[in-house]
Amino acid sequence: MDRDSVADALNRSCHCINVDRDALQVSLEQRFGEAGVLARLQRSHPHLFADTPVFVSPDQISAMRAIIDAIERVVTNREYREQVLAWAPGIAGHDQGTNGVFFGYDFHLTRDGPRLIEINTNAGGAMLLLHVAGAQQACCDAVENVVVGPTDLAGVERSFVEMFRREFDSVAPGRTLNRIAIVDENPDDQFLGPEFTLFEQLFARHEIDAVVAAPERLAMADDVLRIDGRRVDLVYSRLTDFYLQSDACRALSAAYRRNAAAVTPGPFSHALYANKRNLTLLSDRDRLTGLGVDEDTVATLESGIPTTRRVTRESADRLWAQRKELFFKPCRGFGSRGAYKGAKLTRKTWDKLLDGDYVAQKLVPPSERLVVANGDERSLKTDVRCYTYGGEIQLLGARLYRGQTTNLRTEGGGLAAVFTTPSF
């Protein structure tokens, strides 16, 4: 049995590794500094953590890494940058020199290899996944010995802190990173808001002050970004206003343009990587070749990214006829909002979609993981996410779900650890 087949077999049948809820509770309480935090999360987010891990083979990981590496090579291409920046707002043209933290490359695993569905530049869930991965428990040594895991929680946390320090050093060389603002709209109401507390505590353990805030709390004074009068060195942006265009982001936008603070991930990173319109270029052999991209890179992207085309009035009839084979996404969308599986589109929705800025991507069904929930077996869809920094994979995670989107609201589903099958 080859390595991919081992992973597939385990995903279909293995229930021998599950989350040790006691270990997860201890881990979260240590990091939150709060007793009973797991019980509180289970009340507010009952399907946040999956009990079951997902198995991925070394070959699948190598293939995902090859696709990520290929994209990193294309992003350095001057003509590629000119094209993707041309369809982004002007602020995206400002490069602070940062890499951008917590890129999320989302894959569906197929029998023919991983397929990149999209890239996110403010991917959430990494801190929560660390705790899930660290709390996995095998029922016997035989099972534990055929998979690689769990995650080194403290080691990955240190790498996260170093990542933020490197980001700040790119903007302010030689200065010490003293204060980080973790910024999102209505942060107390965000579904992954508990993760912000984990980041606050992480930074505090490394002697970095951190504050969670809505963007309107930020102010510019004397070319310094401040919150409540205190200087902000770096903004960790969890905003979905990727180009800082709202009134609430006025101070943050000014700080970004003036390099008054490091903003990560920023508009430049989103424009280069995460605008879904970019996939129309990255999946097009002829256009990539026209940019002078080498054949090996073109071949990797052609096989690794489902064909994606922009939705226009001119292409409407053809795309409507092919809709059952397509998935439609807004170019600047996030969290599957406004996304539609073509087979479920109505004419009314289609007409509205044509007035938006959409792409049509060849439908690639996700792989499945058999889980046991309340004593019943069920198959859940699986997305695998590679969290990266500077093109290097820092953490693997998965999301188990039913329905059209990874909504973290499926019984038996949620954020899942990724275990790697052995190399033979």
Secondary structure, DSSP 4 states (H G I P E B T S, - for coil): --HHHHHHHHHHH--SEEE-HHHHHHHHHHHHT-TTHHHHHHHH-TTSB-SS-EEE-HHHHHHHHHHHHHHHHHHT-HHHHHHHHHTS-GGGG---S---S-EEEEEEEETTEEEEEEEESS---HHHHHHHHHTEEESSHHHHTTSB----HHHHHHHHHHHHHHHHHHHSTT----EEEEE-SSGGG-TTHHHHHHHHHHHHHTT-EEEEE-GGGEEEETTEEEETTEE--EEEE--S-TT--SGGGHHHHHHHHHTSSEEES-HHHIIIII-TTHHHHHT-HHHHHHTT--HHHHHHHHHHS--EEE--TTTHHHHHHTGGGEEEEETT--TTTT-EEGGG--HHHHHHHHTS-EEEEE----EEEEEEETTEEEEEEEEEEEEEETTEEEEEEEEEE-SSS--S-STT-EEEEEEEPPP-
